[in-house]
Amino acid sequence: MTALSKEYLLLFNAVTDTERALSQLREALLDAQRQAEELFLEEGGHPPNGPCPAP
């Protein structure tokens, strides 16, 4: 088996850690979106100050 260089291992581990962190952030954002949608629907499904402004 070929030994891997220290540089490759460092980079591989950094990429792996970053992918894991991004996945956790994605899940946190999706959870926040779900909660916001639930709150929105509980409030009647429309903004409290009238219609949504045009984008």
Secondary structure as GFF3:
##gff-version 3
##sequence-region A 1 55
A	DSSP	alpha_helix	6	42	.	.	.	ID=ss1
###
